[in-house]
Amino acid sequence: MGRYDDEREVELDDEQAVLPDQTADDTDAGWGERHQDNDDRLLADRPPHWD
């Protein structure tokens, strides 16, 4: 029987590069768009019964 990847021991050190949580192409700029902060518009559009 061969060894499986699940059974393989991997040594980790602190000097290895860690991948980012989000890639550059997964952002507004990556899609060619400007960052839009519409929190103010969303708060202004709240229904009156939410207050």
Contact map, one row per residue, 1 for C-alpha under 8 A:
111000000000000000000000000000000000000000000000000
111100000000000000000000000000000000000000000000000
111110110000000000000000000000000000000000000000000
011111110000000000000000000000000000000000000000000
001111110000000000000000000000000000000000000000000
000111110000000000000000000000000000000000000000000
001111111000000000000000000000000000000000000000000
001111111100000000000000000000000000000000000000000
000000111110000000000000000000000000000000000000000
000000011111000000000000000000000000000000000000000
000000001111100000000000000000000000000000000000000
000000000111110100000000000000000000000000000000000
000000000011111100000000000000000000000000000000000
000000000001111100000000000000000000000000000000000
000000000000111110000000000000000000000000000000000
000000000001111111000000000000000000000000000000000
000000000000001111100000000000000000000000000000000
000000000000000111110000000000000000000000000000000
000000000000000011111000000000000000000000000000000
000000000000000001111110000000000000000000000000000
000000000000000000111110000000000000000000000000000
000000000000000000011111011000000000000000000000000
000000000000000000011111111000000000000000000000000
000000000000000000000111111011000000000000000000000
000000000000000000000011111111100000000000000000000
000000000000000000000111111101100000000000000000000
000000000000000000000111111111100000000000000000000
000000000000000000000000111111111110000000000000000
000000000000000000000001101111111110000000000000000
000000000000000000000001111111111000000000000000000
000000000000000000000000111111111000000000000000000
000000000000000000000000000111111100000000000000000
000000000000000000000000000111111110000000000000000
000000000000000000000000000110011111000000000000000
000000000000000000000000000110001111100000000000000
000000000000000000000000000000000111110000000000000
000000000000000000000000000000000011111100000000000
000000000000000000000000000000000001111111000000000
000000000000000000000000000000000000111111100000000
000000000000000000000000000000000000111111110000000
000000000000000000000000000000000000011111111000000
000000000000000000000000000000000000011111111100000
000000000000000000000000000000000000001111111100000
000000000000000000000000000000000000000111111100000
000000000000000000000000000000000000000011111110000
000000000000000000000000000000000000000001111111010
000000000000000000000000000000000000000000001111111
000000000000000000000000000000000000000000000111111
000000000000000000000000000000000000000000000011111
000000000000000000000000000000000000000000000111111
000000000000000000000000000000000000000000000011111
